[in-house]
Amino acid sequence: MGDRRNPQVDNYSYEDDDGRTYRAVYTVRFGNAVYVLHCFQKKSHKGIETPKQDIDLIRDRLKLAQNHAEGVKK
């Protein structure tokens, strides 16, 4: 697990009941809180790389989660 300066962002993927749809969930833990940074439906059947647009959004939300966690702790 990472710390506030170098947090560990976890990625979870799963298959729905139809066996066709995949979703990725990016989470990070600060203290007792788990922040969900991003979820999306994976549409491509090729490649495993997350699109840059999604990575940028995850990074922005990570900063917000860090700031929130710091504010809650005070």
Phi, psi and omega in degrees: 000140181275170175256184184297329180277335181220069185288152175264118177262123181262147181240126179239133175235147178208165182254139179280182184296334179282344181077014184242333189255132178244144177230147176244138178235127179252122183231157175216146180248131171233115182062232180268000184259140172248124180258129173270114185273328184191144173222145176201160177272125179278122183257333182280139176264353180251143174073159181237000184286133177284134181302146182305320180303318179290320178299316178299318179296318178298317179298317178297316180291329176297317177299318178297319179295319178298314180297319179297314180299321178294319180293323180291324184289333183289000000 
